[in-house]
Amino acid sequence: MIHLKILCDPTMIPDTAVYLSKVAEKYGVSERKAHMACFVIETILELRMQEADQKEPVLLLDVKKEKNELLISITDKGLPYVLTDYQKMILKKGLVDRFYFENTTGAFS
């Protein structure tokens, strides 16, 4: 549905997160959940930009609707990221319905 490739430039974070949250609303996500998604996206982008691959400092963002869910994927080639127990607890407290992290050595297409 949407495929973005952005440079790891922190000035891109706020507008990118707001844009994706507005897309979420257009596809049926409540305003409340879209605001939460905006916060989560901003946080993840900020963290991923700190660990970006210096040779290819880009992030891929994909948004697609699958059945009754809106899936947001953020992919990079940086160092693997592992959530702390505290971060997992925060996400589980209702900021997102579900989440997962996948660390692979695959390349961007």
Backbone hydrogen bonds in HBPLUS format (Angstrom, degrees):
<---DONOR---> <-ACCEPTOR-->    atom                        ^
c    i                          cat <-CA-CA->   ^        H-A-AA   ^      H-
h    n   atom  resd res      DA  || num        DHA   H-A  angle D-A-AA Bond
n    s   type  num  typ     dist DA aas  dist angle  dist       angle   num
A0002-ILE N   A0063-VAL O   3.04 MM  61  5.13 152.5  2.12 153.8 156.3     1
A0063-VAL N   A0002-ILE O   3.02 MM  61  5.13 157.5  2.07 139.8 144.0     2
A0004-LEU N   A0061-LEU O   2.79 MM  57  5.02 169.0  1.80 154.8 158.6     3
A0061-LEU N   A0004-LEU O   2.81 MM  57  5.02 166.0  1.83 147.0 151.4     4
A0006-ILE N   A0059-LEU O   2.93 MM  53  5.39 158.1  1.98 156.3 160.7     5
A0059-LEU N   A0006-ILE O   2.83 MM  53  5.39 155.2  1.89 155.0 163.5     6
A0009-ASP N   A0007-LEU O   2.73 MM   2  5.44 127.8  2.00 111.8  95.0     7
A0008-CYS N   A0057-PRO O   2.84 MM  49  5.37 148.6  1.94 149.4 142.9     8
A0012-MET N   A0009-ASP O   2.81 MM   3  5.66 167.5  1.82 133.8 138.1     9
A0013-ILE N   A0010-PRO O   3.21 MM   3  5.44 155.4  2.27 106.8 113.7    10
A0016-THR N   A0012-MET O   3.06 MM   4  5.99 157.4  2.12 154.9 162.1    11
A0017-ALA N   A0013-ILE O   2.96 MM   4  6.06 168.6  1.97 163.9 166.4    12
A0018-VAL N   A0014-PRO O   2.98 MM   4  6.16 163.8  2.01 153.2 157.8    13
A0019-TYR N   A0015-ASP O   2.92 MM   4  5.99 162.3  1.95 144.9 150.4    14
A0020-LEU N   A0016-THR O   2.99 MM   4  6.22 167.2  2.01 152.6 155.4    15
A0021-SER N   A0017-ALA O   2.97 MM   4  6.15 151.1  2.06 144.7 153.0    16
A0022-LYS N   A0018-VAL O   2.92 MM   4  6.17 149.9  2.01 150.9 159.1    17
A0023-VAL N   A0019-TYR O   2.95 MM   4  6.28 152.5  2.03 149.8 157.9    18
A0024-ALA N   A0020-LEU O   2.96 MM   4  6.19 154.8  2.03 141.9 148.7    19
A0025-GLU N   A0021-SER O   3.08 MM   4  6.40 152.3  2.16 141.9 148.2    20
A0026-LYS N   A0022-LYS O   3.06 MM   4  6.37 153.7  2.14 145.7 152.5    21
A0027-TYR N   A0023-VAL O   3.14 MM   4  6.46 132.9  2.37 143.7 156.2    22
A0027-TYR N   A0024-ALA O   3.08 MM   3  5.19 135.2  2.29  97.9 110.4    23
A0029-VAL N   A0024-ALA O   3.03 MM   5  5.39 161.4  2.07 144.5 139.2    24
A0028-GLY N   A0025-GLU O   3.08 MM   3  5.24 152.6  2.15 116.3 113.6    25
A0034-ALA N   A0030-SER O   2.83 MM   4  6.05 152.0  1.91 153.1 162.2    26
A0035-HIS N   A0031-GLU O   2.97 MM   4  6.21 150.8  2.06 147.1 153.7    27
A0036-MET N   A0032-ARG O   3.10 MM   4  6.46 152.8  2.18 143.3 150.9    28
A0037-ALA N   A0033-LYS O   2.81 MM   4  6.04 155.2  1.87 146.4 153.6    29
A0038-CYS N   A0034-ALA O   2.91 MM   4  6.13 150.1  2.00 142.8 150.8    30
A0039-PHE N   A0035-HIS O   3.17 MM   4  6.49 156.7  2.22 146.0 150.5    31
A0040-VAL N   A0036-MET O   3.00 MM   4  6.31 163.1  2.03 153.2 157.7    32
A0041-ILE N   A0037-ALA O   2.80 MM   4  5.96 166.8  1.82 157.2 160.8    33
A0042-GLU N   A0038-CYS O   2.94 MM   4  6.12 164.5  1.97 149.8 154.2    34
A0043-THR N   A0039-PHE O   3.00 MM   4  6.18 162.3  2.03 148.8 153.7    35
A0044-ILE N   A0040-VAL O   2.91 MM   4  6.13 166.9  1.92 155.9 159.1    36
A0045-LEU N   A0041-ILE O   2.87 MM   4  6.00 167.8  1.89 155.4 159.1    37
A0046-GLU N   A0042-GLU O   2.96 MM   4  6.10 160.5  2.00 147.7 153.4    38
A0047-LEU N   A0043-THR O   3.00 MM   4  6.23 164.5  2.02 151.2 155.2    39
A0048-ARG N   A0044-ILE O   2.81 MM   4  5.97 165.3  1.83 156.2 160.6    40
A0049-MET N   A0045-LEU O   2.90 MM   4  5.96 154.8  1.96 147.9 154.3    41
A0050-GLN N   A0046-GLU O   3.30 MM   4  6.50 138.5  2.48 138.8 148.4    42
A0050-GLN N   A0047-LEU O   3.23 MM   3  5.31 131.9  2.47  95.8 108.2    43
A0051-GLU N   A0048-ARG O   3.10 MM   3  5.25 139.8  2.26 101.1 112.1    44
A0079-LEU N   A0051-GLU O   3.17 MM  28  5.72 143.5  2.31 153.2 158.5    45
A0058-VAL N   A0056-GLU O   2.85 MM   2  5.77 136.0  2.04 109.7  96.0    46
A0060-LEU N   A0075-THR O   2.84 MM  15  5.02 167.3  1.86 149.3 153.7    47
A0075-THR N   A0060-LEU O   2.82 MM  15  5.02 162.5  1.85 148.8 154.8    48
A0062-ASP N   A0073-SER O   2.90 MM  11  5.06 158.8  1.94 143.4 150.3    49
A0073-SER N   A0062-ASP O   2.81 MM  11  5.06 165.1  1.83 152.1 156.8    50
A0064-LYS N   A0071-LEU O   2.99 MM   7  5.34 155.2  2.05 146.4 154.3    51
A0071-LEU N   A0064-LYS O   2.76 MM   7  5.34 170.2  1.77 171.4 168.4    52
A0066-GLU N   A0069-GLU O   2.82 MM   3  5.31 162.1  1.85 155.0 161.0    53
A0069-GLU N   A0066-GLU O   2.96 MM   3  5.31 160.2  2.00 126.6 132.8    54
A0088-LYS N   A0084-THR O   3.01 MM   4  6.30 160.8  2.05 153.2 158.4    55
A0089-MET N   A0085-ASP O   2.96 MM   4  6.16 155.3  2.02 145.0 151.8    56
A0090-ILE N   A0086-TYR O   2.99 MM   4  6.30 156.7  2.04 149.8 155.6    57
A0091-LEU N   A0087-GLN O   3.05 MM   4  6.34 165.0  2.08 153.3 156.3    58
A0092-LYS N   A0088-LYS O   2.93 MM   4  6.10 156.9  1.98 150.2 157.2    59
A0093-LYS N   A0089-MET O   3.08 MM   4  6.23 122.1  2.42 139.8 153.5    60
A0093-LYS N   A0090-ILE O   3.19 MM   3  5.24 145.5  2.32  98.6 108.6    61
